[in-house]
């Protein structure tokens, strides 16, 4: 019972940490007037038609709609006509999406769902795939700030690793049987691998991260640090771990 309470507590913390995502995506949805477009369309609307109506790339819009369907804001639908291929996706409204139209609670969602500055950045990604720099209020690039990129981010990931890795070790030991080498992609200073190797000492660990990150990593028994870019190559190993 204690373990169940601790697991629920961990889940609640993650919900608090990532709770902004739902409101942010919903705000973007209202800003694009997707609830109004779906409501006013003559029957279910296809992904391609919706993409053209909101001027958002179809692949990016598909991801948004999957998220909204998961949260029951929209739902998938089928056209009665069978003149199109079966892989065409159609959407229709729900009672929740009808509340998000601009003549209902849409304006309220725009006020409560996040800042215009952040919304503009997300819009640029959806329309052009160009990712603008994430700026701090003093116009500095957040990710290039040495203090943020090292200490705050490393401390944050260390907390996440401690909480997430222990249940994996306790509940899924069979997953590591037969693994001789394990590479942790984006492993920072080898925190997760250190815990795993202590529990499964036959594993040889490889922490793979940006060169400037691994250069500052303290030595960890059983862990080799390799610098590089995930978009170019990943060290060979029996298994790859990516913690998010």
N, C-alpha and C positions, 0 to 999 in steps of 0.2 A: 504493500500500500504506500509506503514511504517513497519507493522508487517511482510509482505512478504519479504521486504528487510532484516529485522533482521533475519528472518528464513534462508534466503539464505546465509547471512553472517555466521551464526552458522554452516551451512552445509559446507561452504568453509573452515572454521577453522578446522573442523573434517577431511576434505579431506587433508588439509596440515599435520595434525597430523598423519594420517594413510596412507599417500600417499606412504610411503616406502614399504608397504606390496606388492603392485603389482610388483614393480621392483624386490623385494627380491624373490618372488615366481617365477617370470619369469627367474631370474638368475639361480635358482635351477633347473628349467625345462631345461634350456640350458645345464647346467653342467651335468645333467643326460642324455643328448642327446635325450630327448624325441622327439623333432621335427624331428631329423634325423631318429629315429626308426619308427615313424609314417609314414614319407614320403617314406621310403624304404620298408615298409611292403607291402606284396601282398594284397592290399585291406584294409578295415577297420580292426583295431586291437582290440582284446578284452582286458578288464581290466586285466584278469589273465595273458595273454601273455605279456602285457606291464609291469606288475609287475615283471614277471620273467626276462624280458629283462633288466630292470634297477635295479634289486635287491632291490626293495623297497616294504614294506608291502602293501598288496592290499588295506586295509582300509584307510591307510594314503594316498596312491596314488589316491584313489577315491576322497578324499577331495580336493586334488590338482587339479585334472582334472575338478571337478565341478567348482572350482574357475576360471580355465583357459577357460572353456566353457562360463561362465558368461561374461568374458572379450573378448569373440570371438577369442581367440587364437587357440582353437580347437573346434570341434563340434561333437556331437553324430552322429552315423551312424548305419544303419541296414545292416546285412548280407543278401544276396539274399537267401542263403540256410536257411532252417528252421529246421536244424537238432539239434539245441541246444535249450535250454529253453529260454523263452521270457525274463527272467530277466537278461540275459547276456548283459553287456554293451560294446558297440564298439565305437571306436573313429576314426576320420579321420582328415586330415589336413585342414587348411584354408590358404588364401593368407598371413595372418599374421604369422602363424606358419612356413610357407615355408621361410619366411625372417629370422627365428631364427635358421636355420640349421648352422652347423659349416662351410659350404662352402659359407655362405651368411653373415648375420649380427650377427650370434651367438657369435663370439669372441668379438665383440663390446659390446654386452650385458653382457658378463662375466666381462669386465672391468668396466662397468658403474653400475652394479647391486648390489654392496655391497662388503663387505670385505670377504676374504677367511676364516678368523677366525669365523665369524658368520655363513658362509655357512657350515663349517665343523660341527658346533653344530647342525644345522638343519638336515644335512645329517644323523647324528647319531640318531636323533629322528626318522627319516623316516625309517631307516633300522633296528633299534633295539628297539624303543620305550623308550630308556634310555635318560632321559633329563639331559644333562650335566649342571653343574653350569654355570650361566651367569656371566662371569668374567669381571671385569673392567680392564683397561690397566695395573694397578699395581697388578693384579692377585688376588684381593679380590673378594669375592662373593658379587655381587651387592645387592642381596635380604637380606643378613645378615648384611649389613651395617646399623647400627641404624639410621644414618642421612637420608639415602635413604628410609628405610622402614617406617619411621614415618613422618618426616616433608615434604620432597619433594613429597612423594606419597600422603600424606593426603592433602597437598595444591593442588596437581593436581586434585584429586577427588573432592575437594571442589569446584573448578572452574567448573568442569564438572557437578556437581550436581546443582549448581546455574543456569547454562545455560539450562540444560535438564529438570529440574523439573518444572520450571515455566510454560512452554508451556503445560505440562501434566495437571497441575492444571487448566489452563485456558480453554483448549480444550477438556479435557476428565473427567469432574467431575462425570459423571454418572458411570465411572468405579469403583468408591469408595463407591457407595451406597450399603448398606448392609454389608459392611466390618467392623467387630468389632475389630479384631486384625490383624495387618499387620507386618510381619517380613521382615526386610531388610537384606538379606544375603550378607555379606561383606560390611556392612554399615558403617564401620570405626567409626566415632564419632557421628553418628546419624544426619548428615546434611540434608539428603533427608527427613527422617521422621519428622524432626522438621518443615520443610516447609509444608509437607503434613498434619500434625496434626494441624498446624495453620489454614490451609484452610478447613480441615474436622475434627473438634474437637472431634467428637464421636469416632474416631479411637484410639485404644491403640497400640502404636508402640513398636516393639522389634527389637533392633539392634543386629545382630548376627555376630561376627567376632572372630578372634583369641584372646585368653585370654590376651596376652600382648598388644593388641591394645585397647580392651575395658577397660582395667585397667587404661589407661591414658585418657579416654574420660571424658570431663567435663559433669556435670549433664544437662539433657535436659528435660524440662517439658513434661510429657506424654510418655516418652521413657524409656523402660527398656533395660539395656545392659546385654547381655548374651555372655559368652565366650565359645568357643568350635571349633570343626572342621566340616566343611560341609560334609566331607567324612565319618563322623560317624553318626551324627544326626542333625536335624534342629528343633528348637522349634516349637511346634504346633501353628497354627494360621489360620485365615480364608483365608488369601492370603499370597503369598510369592512374594517378589520383589527382582530382581537381576539386578542391573544396570551395564552395560558394556560400 
